[in-house]
Amino acid sequence: MPDPSSYSPMQQQKALWLSTTAFTLCFAVWTIFSIIGITIKQELGLTEFEYGVLIATPILTGSLIRLILGVWTERYGGRLVFSLQMLFTGLATWALTWADSYATFLLAALGVGMAGGSFIIGVAYVSKWFPAQRQGTALGIFGMGNVGAAVTKFIAPFILVAWGWQAVAQIWAVGIALMGVVFLLVARDDPDFEARRAQGIAAPTLAEQFAPLRNLQVWRFALYYFFVFGGFVALALWLPHYLTQVYGVDLRVAGMAAAAFSLSASIFRAYGGILSDRFGARTVMYWTFGFSALFLFMLSYPPTDYTIRGKDGLISFSTEMGLWPFVVTLFALGFFMSLGKAAIFKHIPVYYPNHVGAVGGLVGMIGGLGGFVLPIIFGAALDLTGIWTSCFALLLLIVVVSMAWMHLSIRAMERRAQGRALDRLPNFPELAEVHDPERTVMPRVLDDWRPENPTFWAEQGRRIARRNLWISIPALTLAFAVWMVWSVVVAKLPLIGFDFTQDQLFWLAALPALSGATLRIFYSFMVPIFGGRLWTTLSTASLLIPAMGIGYAVQDPSTPYVIFVALALLCGLGGANFASSMANISFFFPKSEKGNALGLNAGLGNLGVSLMQFLVPIVITMGVFGAMGGAAQELSDGSRLWMQNAGFIWVPFIIASTIAAWLGMNDITDARASFREQAVIFTRLHNWVMCLLYIGTFGSFIGYSAGFPLLIKLAFPDVNALQFVFLGPLVGALSRAGTGWLSDRVGGGRVTFWVFAGMIVSVGLVIVSLQALSFWGFFAGFMALFFFTGVGNSSTFQMIPVIMRKEVARLEPQLSPEDRRRQSDRESAAIIAFTSAIGAYGGFFIPKAYGSSIALTGSALGALWAFLGFYVLCLAVTWVFYTRPGGLLHDIERGRAPAGAATPA
């Protein structure tokens, strides 16, 4: 590769400023719809959604084409690709004047979008002219071409008023086409391309160019760019419409105010490059995200009226940002977004010097897609909430997620490099003088973990394992509480003014189970990839989203049904936690204690269902949070409910549990594995057999928990269901927590066999009692069912490590004893998590089976008969595969063979 420092400054500056000028014109064309789109909207009578699609369509093309243009630039050189791209964009822009319908405008807009692809061409072209220590500044100057958006907003409104929007399109088309010709004639090929052509070296293959895209780091950069660039483009398109509607200004004033944002988000990009070269791109990204979060919080706060009861009477005031404070805040936001854009593309040539086109193309594509997706979401959020500032609230959420991911990634990198040294530091600098690292050190990553070694286990293993277990249990308890909160809330929604049909209510009760089960499939593989400590922290913190969302949604009877559907699906985050939690805890304990440990974790975690069904009916009858929690809902009989407390009550506990997980849990080095290494479980027959059995145990437990309140209400309308429903999950949770030792002692296979026998008898009792309309017989049958499901939940999970010890010994005989133990532990953890995912679908199908049976026959009896038949199948499968003479577990559970012995193939 030629040395960029050997080129003359004149050559470098010529390439830089030609590219910057071309990019400025391209960006002016790319955002043309932010001005002419408003007039076209009026001419065609478009809805808000149709308008959002129209102005976002060029952004879609410009985003998707970036990846292709980046690859072509590496292969054919920036000079040729840049010139042709501008010429074709000019033709498409002129074609706008021929459009006469919404469909033809969309078609022409797709062509106009080619202008957005210019960015990655310029990045790949300019970066080849400068050494690494100056690339940040050079690319920052090139990125100033974003000012083209401001050019459009400053000039286009005046041309539009004078000659019409068609003149704007024609002038912009001629300008970009002429620039394409100039670039082709005046620019020269970049040095890399010239050297490669002179030496006859073939261009890199697509596989070589796309190889870095496998790195998670590339996708993290893409998320950052989704905000700083995608958010910039989205606001550049959205702000003229926002300003005319919210502040009532005319289009020229709106265009100039929006141009101020575009200007600051563009021209300071060069300064961002200088700062990145001087202080480091990482530092600049911290500045970007921190200040952006502050400004977006200010912008997202909707106009609100407040009344406070003072000592001299009522004090009223309102919060509403005026036009000029709004413009100033936007200008400041744009300044830090421009710094971030430069900082991100400072990273790419440094980390991927030979793949700038492909990596930059992907990052630019994702960023550009933000400019396409976000305006549509802005419009949808406005239609859904009726709040104009919802667009800024969405950007605030993206910033917070991006900043958290960046910080956690940096901390993980620091810990890999200096983990032991960091562990010896005090939690606070003020404690340095009294800090004793030998007493307080608590390594986050356990490099040496040998739970099967009796000495290791007695001296340090048991203490660490139990600490992780007792931090995991309350986190999982809260996850189950949030997951199943709908089972109580749904029954009360009609009482507080929500006019939902019975089928809609059943769907709301069933959807958390559906999403929870589906998410469990993904959560099953997260602990070995991210580590148990980090993943437990993130997954627990995610529960705040549905908990707070429920608290706000139930306060307004006009909240659309789709919002409740979304919240029901988000409650599935709680159900998904079970898969990762069980996989994580399974790594900490020896096989002789796995059954009990997993039983405690799952059983006391399952207790969250009962805790929720007991606690929520109490807290919704009182104003626990005072004025901060919102007003009560008035019922027809004059009583009041605070339904928002069903969600809010969990928030402080979730925060505390999240902090405890981050500070007190550990990762195990041996537990680390990629998805590919874990995916071997899909080839294991017993993975699928245990999925079937776990549907019968846990699927029944969670399904009955979700459907029990509504079933009692429908079958026995005179019974107050909320007085009894918590008992079933309580019995199931306690039986799971209290019977893990039984499976460790006599064998999980034998316990599971008798569990299904007991469930068959229990369902029979429920059917007979329902036919006789005997509530207490019905209730007793269900209590027995819950008891047996709890025992079966524990026994099936005890079976999995024993099965896999034997199967890995048979399937991988070439492994050493230590590698065999490690492999079987990994597969066992993955199978435990995956079976929990499949089993959780019972929480969806059981309530839906009730609803379908009632709709078809007028009774739930049809569903119960189907459940009984399924338990007979599970009983037969357990006997055939595991407990019969010659079955996989028969000799082991009777002490006739060691668990790790291979069976003949």
N, C-alpha and C positions, 0 to 999 in steps of 0.2 A: 504494500500500500504506500503511495507517495506520502511524503511528510508535508502536512499542510503548512507548517511554518516556513517552507521554502518558497511559497508563492508570494508574489509582490503584493503590497497593500492595495495597489490600484486594482489588481485582478480580484482580490477578495471583496473590496468595496463595490466594484462593479457588479459582481454576482449577487451580493447582498441587497443592494438597492434596486436592481432590476427585479429581483424576486419579491421584494417588499412592495414595490409599486404594483406589480402584477397581482399579488395577493390582495392588496387593498381594493383594486377594481373588482376582483372576483368576489370579495366579501360584500361589496356594495351591491352586486347583482344578486348574491345569494339571499340577502335580506330585503329584496325589493318588495316582497309581499307585505312587509310590515306597514308600508304606506299605501301602495295601490290596492292591497287586499281589502282595506276598509271600503273603498269606493266600489270594488267588485262585489263585495258582500251586499251593499245596498242595491246595486243594479240587479243582482240575481235573487235577492230576498233570502239569503242564506241564514240558517239557524246558527247559534253559537257553536254547536258541535261541527257543522259543515265548514264554518269559517276557520275553526281550529285546525281541521284536517287540511284545508287549502293552504294556510300559511305554513303548515308544518311539512307539507309534501316535499318541497325542495330540500328541506333539512334531511329528510329520509334518504333521498338520492345521494346528496352530498356526503352523508355519513357512510352509507353502505359502500359507495364507490371508493372510499379512501383506502380500504384494504387492498383493492385491486390496483389502484393507481400507485400505492406504495410499492407493491411488487413490481409493477411495470417500470417504475422509476429506477429501481435497482437493476433491472434487466436492460432497459433501452436508453437510460439516461434522462436526467431532468429536463434538459433543454427541449428535446423533441416532445416528451409527454406533456410538459407544461404548455407548450405552444398549441398543440392539437386540442388539449382540454379547453383552452380559452376560445378557440375558433368554434368548436361545437357548442359551447355554452352561448356564444353570441347568436348562433342560428336559433337555438331554442328560445332565447329571450325575445328575439324578434317575432317568433311564432306565437307569443302571447297575444299579439295584436290581431291574430286571425281567429282566436278562440271565441265561440259564441254560445257556449253552454258550460254548465258546471263540470261535465265530464271532460270536455276539451281543455278547459282551464287546468284541471288536474293533470292531464297528459302533458301539456306544455310545462307545467310546474315541475314535473319529473325531470325534464331536460334542463330547466334552469338550475336544478339542484346540482348539476355537474360542477358548478362554480365552487361548491363547498369542498370538493375533492382536492382543490389546489393546495390546501394547507400541507398535506403530507408530502406532496411533490416538492414543495419548497423546503420543508424540513430536511428531507433526504438529500436535496440538492445543496442547500446552504451548509449543512453540517460537514460536508466533504471538503469545504474550502478553509475550515478553521480548526486549529488544534483544540484539544479537550478543555484546556484552561480558559479558552475564549468562546467556547460554543454556547455557554449560557447567555452571554451578552449578544452574540450574533443572532441566535434564535429568538431572543427577546425582541431585538429590533425587527426581525422578520415578522414576528407575531403582532407587531404594531399594525399590521395590515388589517387586523380586526376593526380598525378605525373606519374601514369601509362602511360598516353599519351606521356609524355616525354621519358619514357623508350622505348616505341615502336619506337619513332622517332630517338632515339640515336642508338639503337641496331639493329632494324629490317633492315635498309638499308644495313648494312654490311653482315648480314645473307643472305639477298636477292641477293646481288651481288655474294656472294660466292657459295650458294647452290640453289638459286631460291626461288620464293615466297611460294612454297609448303612447304619448310622447315620452314619458318616463321610460317605458320599456324599449322604445326605439333608440333613444340616446344611450342608455346603458348597454344595449346590444352592440351598437357601433363602437363604443369605447372599449369594451372587452375584446372584441374581434381585432381591432387595430393593435391592442397591446399584445395579442397573440402573435401577430405578424412581426412586431418589433422584437419580441423576445426571441423568435426563431432566427431573425437576422443578426441581432446584436449580441445575444448571450453566447457563451461557449459551453461545451460539454464539461461536466465536472471532472476533476483530475482522476478520480478513481475509474470512471468510465473510459476516459481517454487511455489510461495506462492499460486497462484490461483489453481494450480494442487493439492497441498497438502490439501487445504481447500475444494476442490471439487466445486469451483466456475466456473460457465459456462463462456465461452468466450463472450465478448460483441457482440450483434447482429449487423448485417450490418447497420440497421437503426441508432443504437447508434453511430457506428463508423463514418457514413457519415453525421451525424447531423450538425457538424460545417461547412460543405461545403456550407451551405446556406448563410454564412457570406460573405459580399463583401470584407472584409479584407483579407480573405484567397485568393481570386482571385487577389487582389492587390499584395500580396506576390508572387503569381505565375507569375505575369508580371515581377516583379523584377528579379525573378530567370530565367525567359525566356531570360533576357539579360545576367546576370552574368554567368549562367551556359550554357544556350543554345547558347549564343554568343561565349563562350569559346570553346564548342565542335565544333561548326560550323567552327570557325577559325582554330582549331586544324586539322580539316579535309581538309579545303580549302587552308591553307597556303602553303603546299608543292607544290601544283599545281600553286598557285599564284607566288611563288618565282621562280620556274623554268621558267615560262612564262614571267614574268615582268623583272626579273633581270638576266635571262639566266644562272643560276647556275645549277650544276648537282644535282641529287636527294639526294646524301649524304649531300651536303652543305645545300640544302633546308630543309632536315629532321632535321639537327642540329639547323638551325636558327629557324625553327618552334618549335623545342623542347625547345628552350630558352623561348618562350612564354608559352608553356605548363608548363614548370618548374615553372616560376614565378606565373602562375595562379593556381598553386597547392600547392607548399610547404609553401607559405605565408598564406595559409588558417588557419593554426594553429595560426599564429600571429593575424589574423583577429578575431579568437575566443577570444584570450587574450584581444585584444582591446575592443571587444564587452562586455566582462565581466567587464572591467575597466571603459570605457567611455560611454557605452550604445550602443546598436545595431543601434539606430536611427542616432546617430552621425556618426558612421562608414558608414552608407548608404549615408549620405550626402557627405562624402569624396569620396566614390565610384563613385557616379553619377557625381559629380562635376569634378573630375579629368578625369574620363572616357570620358566625353563630350569634354574636352580640347584635349586629345590625339586622339580621333576619328576625331575631326575636322582637326587636323594636318594630319592624315592618309588619310582622305577622299578627301583632296584637290588634284585634278589631276595635273599632270605635265602641266604647262602652260607657254607660251611665252608672254612677255609683251614688248611693245614699247612705250616709253614716249617721247614726244617732249620737250626736254630741251632747255636752252638758247643757247647752243653750238651745237645743232643738236639732232638727235635721240639717245635715251638711251635705249638699249635693255637688257633684262635679262629674266631669266626663273626660275620657281619654280619647283623643282623636288627633292624628297627625295631619297638620296642614300641608298645602301643596309644596311650599318651598322647603320646610323641614324634610318632607318626603323626598324631594329631589336631591337635597344635600346628603341624606342618608344613603340614597341609591348611588350617588357619586362615590361615597366612601366605600360602599360595598363593591362597586366596580373596580376601585383601586386595588383592593386586596384580591379580588378574583383575577385581575391581570397579573399580579405577582405570582399567584398560584399556577397560572397557565405557563408562565416562563419556567417556574421551578420544576414542574412535571417533565417538561421536555429538556430540561438540563439533565435529568436522570437518564433518559433513554440512550443518548449517544455514549454516555459513560458506561452504563451497564451492558449495552448491546451495540457496540460500535459497528459490527458487521451486519446488523439486522435492523438498522434504523427504519428502513422502508416497511418491513413487515410488522415490527413491534409498534412503531409510530403509527402505522396504518390502523392497527387494531385499536390502540388507545384513542386515536383520533376518531375512528368509527364509533366507538362506544360513546365518546364525548358528543359527537354529532348526533347520535341517536337520542341523546338527552334533549337536544334542541328540537327533535321531532316528537318524542314522546311527551315531554313535559307540557308544551302548550295544549295538547289534547287533554292531559290530566288536569291542567289548570281549568279548562272549560268544564270538564266533568265534575271536578270538585266544586266549582262555583254553582253548577246546576244542582248538585247534591246537597250542599250545605247552605247555599245562599249567602255565603260570606266571601267578600271580595279578597280579603287578605289570606284566604286558604292557600293561595299559590305560594306565598312566602313561608307559611307553616310547613308545606311539603319540602321546600328547599332547606329549611332548618333541620328537618328530620334527616335529610341526606347528608348534611354537613356533620351532624352529631355522629352518625354511623361511620362516616369516612374518617373522622378524627379519632374515634375510638379504635377502629381497625388499624389505622396507621400507628397509633401509640402502642397498642398491644403487640404489633409486629416488631416495632423497634425494641420494646422491652424483651420480647422473646429472643431477638438477635443479640441483645446485650447479655442476656442470661446464658445463651449458648457460649458466648465468648468469655464471660466473667462470672459464671453462675456461683461458684464457691465464694468468691470475693464479695459478691452482692449479698449472699446469705449472712455474711459476718458483719454487715453494716447495721447500725441501729435503725429503728423505724422512723425516728425523728432526729435531726441533727443535734437538737438540744440535749439528747441523751448520750451523746458521744463520750462524755467524761465518765459516766457511770455504767456504760455498756460493757457487758461481759460476753463476748461472742461465743465462748465455750459453753455457756449455759443457755443462751438464747438462740443459737443458730438452729434454723429449721429448713433444711434444703427442700426446695420445691420439686426438684427432679430426683427420684431415687434410682441411682445407677446400679446399686447392688440390692436386689430384692429376691430373697430365697425363702418364701413362706414354708416350703416343704422341709427345710432344715430345722430340726427341733431346737437347736441352740440359738440360731438366728431368730426364730420365731419367739422364743421365750425372752430373749434379751432386748429386742427392739421391734421385731415385726408386729407382734400382737398390739402393742401400744399405738403404733402408727396406723395400722389397719383399722383399729376401733375408732381412732379419732376421725379418720375419713368416713367411716360408716356413720358415726353419729352427727356429722355435718351433712352427709348425704340424705339422711332420713327426713329431717324437717324440710329440706328443699324439695324432696319428692312428695312429701305430704301436701305442701302448698301447690305443687304441680297438679296433683289429683283434685284438690279442692277447686282450683280454677278451671280445670278440664270439665268437671261435672256440675259446675254452678248452674248451668241451664236447667238441670233436672228439677230445681226448685224455682228458678226465676220464670221459666216458661209457664208453669202452672199458674203464676200470679199475673202474667201480662194482661189477660182479658180484664182482670179486676181494676187495673189502673188505666184503662182506656185504649188499649191496643186491640184493634179489630182484626185479629188474625183467625183464619179458619182452623179447624181441628187438624187438618192435614199439614198446614203450615207450622202448627205447634209441634207436631211429631217430627217434622223436618228439623226444626230448631233444636229439638232434644237429641236428634240423631247425628247432625252435622259435626259437632265436636268430636264424636267418636270416629267418624269417617276421616276427617282431616288428621286427627291424632294418630290413627292407625297408619295412614299414608306417610305422615312425617316420620313416624318411627322407623320406617324402612331406611330413610336417610340418616336419622340419628343413630341407627345401629352401627354405623361405620365411623362415626365422628370421633369417639374417644381415642382410638389408636392413631388417628390422623392429627388431631389438635391437642390431645392430652386431656385427662379427666378433670384436672383443676380448671383449666381455661374453659372447657366446654360446659362444665357444671355452672360456672359463673355466668357465662353468656346465656345459657338456656334458662337459668333461674331468673335472670334480669328480664328476659323476654316476656315473662308472665305479666309484667307491668302493663303491657300494651292491652291485652284483653281485659284485665282487671279494671283499669281506668276507663277503657272504652265502654264497658258495661255500665259503670257508674254514671257516665254522661248520657248514654243513649236512652236509658229507661226513664229519664226525667221529662222527656218530651213525647207525648203520645203521637205526634206527627212524624216522629223519626221513621224513615222509610223501612220497609221490610228488608230491603237489600242490605241496609246497615246491620241489622240483626243477623242476617246470613253471614256477612263478613266477620262479625264478632264471634259468631258461633264457630266459624272455621278457625279463627285465631285462638280460640280456647283450646284447639287441638295442640297448640304448642305445649300445653301442660301434659297432655297425654303422651306426646312424643318424648318428653323427658325420661319416661320410664325406661325406654330402650337403652339410652346412653348411661343412665344411672346404674342399671343392673350390670351392664357390660363393664363399667368402671369398677364397681365393688367386687366383681368376680375375680379381678386380677389380684386383689389384696390378700385373699384368704387361702389357706391350704385346703385341699379337697376334703379333708376330714371335718372342716368347719364351714365349707361353702354353703351347704344346705341351710344351716342356721343363719349365717350372715345374709344370704340372699332372701331368706324368709323374713328376717327382721326388716331389711331394707324395703322389700316389696310390701310386706304386711303392714308395717307402720306407715309406709307411704300410701297404701290403699286406704288407710284410716282417714286420709284427707277427704274421701268421699263422704264418710259418715260424719266427720267433723263439719264439713260444709253443710250437710243436710240437717244437722242439729243446730249449728250456729246461725246460719243465714235466716231461718224463720224467726229467730230472736232479734237479731240486729236490725232487721227491716222494720221492726215495730217501734224503733226509738231513734231519735236524732243524735246518733253517736258522734258525728263530726260537727254538729252545730251548723252555723251559717256557712262554713266552708264546704259542707257536704251537699248543700242545695235544699230546696224546699220539699216538704212531704207531698205525697199524692193523696188526694181526697177520694175515698171510696163512697159508693152509693149509700151505704148504711151510716155514713158520718164518721167512720174511723179513718185513720191515716196510716200510710205506709211510707217508708223511706227505702224504696227498692234499690236506689243507687248504692246503699250500704252493702248489697250483695257482692259488688265489685270492689268498692273502696276499702272494705274491712281487711283485705289481704295485702294491701299496698305496703304498710310499714313492715309487715313480716317478710314480704318478698325482698325488700331492700336489705333488711338485717341478714337474711339467709344468703343473699348475693355477696355481701361483704364477708361473711363467715367462710364461704366457699373459696373466695379469692385469697384470704389470709391464712386459712387453716388446712387446705387440702394439698395433695401431692400428685405429681405425675410419676409414672413408672417407665423407665427407659425400655424395658423388655416388652411393654405393652404397645410400643410404637409400631405401626404397620401401615402400609399404603392400602388403598382400596383394592388394588389388584391382588395383594397378598391375602386380604380377607375374603375376596370373591370366590375363593376355593370352596367355601361352604355351599355354594349353589350346585356343586357337583356331588355333595354328600347326601345320600338317600335319607339318612336319619334327620337331617335338617328339615326335610319336608314332612316326615312322619311326626316329628315333634311339633311342627306348626299345626297339624291337624289336632293333636291332643291338647295343645294350648288354647286353640279356639274353643275346645270343649270346657276348659277350666276357666282361664282368665276371660275369654270372650263371653262366657256365661256370666261371670261376676260383673264385668263392666256393663254388659248389655242389660242385665236385670237391674243394676243400680240406676241406669239411665231411664229405663222404662217403668220401674216399679211405681213411682208416684202417679203417673198418668194412668197406669193399669188399675190401681186401687180406685182412683177417682171414677173411672168408667165402669168398673165391675161392681163397686160398692159405693155409690155416690153419697150415701148417708154417713160414711166414715171420714173423719178428718185425717187424710193421708199423711199430712206433715207431722203428725204426732208419732208415726210409726216408721216412716221410710228410712230414717237414719239407722235403725236397728239392723237391717239387712247388711248394708256395707260394713257396719261395725263388726258384726259376727264374722263376716268373710275376712275382714282385715285381721282381726285378732286370731282367727283360726290359722291364717297363713303365717302370722308372726310367731305363733306359739307351737306350731307343729313341724318346724324345720328339723328339729332334733330327731323326730320320729323317722323321717326319710333317711337321715344320716345313719340311724341305728339299724333299721330293718330293710332299707332299700326303697328308692323312689318308685321303681316299677311296681312293686307289690302294693304300695300305698295308692298309686294312681289307679290300679285295677279296681280296688275296693271303693275308691272315690266315685268312679263312674257307676259302679253298682248302686251306691247310695244315691247318686243323682237320678238314676232311673226310677227308684222307689219314690223319691221326693217329688219328681214331676208327676208321677201317677197320683200322689196325694193332692197336689195342686189341681189337677184335672177333675178328680172326683169332687173336691170341695167347691170348685167353681160351678160345676153342674148342679150341686146341691145348694148353691148360694150360701155356703158356710164360710164366713169371713175368717173365723179363728182356725179352721182347718186349712184354708187357703194361706193364711199368714204363717202357720206352723210349717207347711210344706215349703214355703219360700225361705223361711229361716234355715231349714235343713239344707236347702239348695245353696244358700250363701255359705253355710258352714263347709259343705263339701267342696265348693269351688275354691275356698281359701286353702284348704288342705291340698287340693290338687294343684293349685298355683305353685305351692312350695315344692311338692313332690316332683312335678315335671321338670322344674329347674334343677333339682338335685340330680335328676337322671342325666342331664346333658353332659356335664363334665365327665361322668363315669363312662358314658357311651363313647365320647370322643377320645378318652384315654385308650380305650380298647380299639377303636377304629383307626386312629392314627398309627398305633403300633402295627396294625395289620396292613394299612395302606402305604406307610412310609417306613418299611423295616430298615432302610439304610441310615436313618437318623440315629445320632447318638442319644443316650438316655436324656441328657439335658436339653438337646434340641427337640426331642420328642415331647418333653414336658412343655417347653415353650410353645411349640406348634399346637399342641392339644389345648393349652390354655387360651391361645389366640382364637382358635376355631370355636372353642366352647363359648367364649365371650361374644363372638360374632353371632353364633347360633342363638344364644340366650336373647340377645338384642333383636335379632331378626324374627324369631318366633313370637316375641312380645309384640312386634309390629303386626304380624299377621293375625295373632290372637285378638288384638284390639279391634279388628273389624267386627267382632261380635257386638261391640258397643253400638255399631250402626245398624247391623242387620236385625238384631233382636227387637229394638223399638219399631223398626220399619216392618218387621214381620207381624208385630201386634197390629200396627195400623193397617197393613194389607189384609190381614185376617179379618179384622173388624169391618173393613170396607166391603169385603167379598161375602162374609157369612154373618156379620152382625155380632160376632163373638171372637175372643182371643183363643178359643180352644184349638182351632186349626194350627195356629203357631205352636202351641204347647205340644201337640201330638208330633209335630215335625221335630221339635227339640228332643223329645223322648227317643225318636228313631235315630237321631244323630248321636245321642249318648250310647245307644246300643252299638253303633258302628265304632265309636271310640273304645268301648270296652273290648270289642273283638280285636281291634288293631293292637291295643296294649298287650293282650294275651299272645297274639300271633308273633309279634316282633320281639317282645321283651320278657314276659313272665312264664311262658310255657316251658316245659322241659326242652332244652336245646335252644331256647330264646337267648338273646344277647346278654340279658342281665340275670338269667336264672341262677347260674352257678356263682356269679359274683355276689349276689345278694344273699346267698346261703353260705358264704364263706368258703366256697370250693375252688375259687380261682381269684388271682389278684386282678385289680381293676385295670392295670396296664398291660395285661397279657393279650397277645394277639390271638385271634380266632382263625381257624383255617379258612382259606379263601374258598 
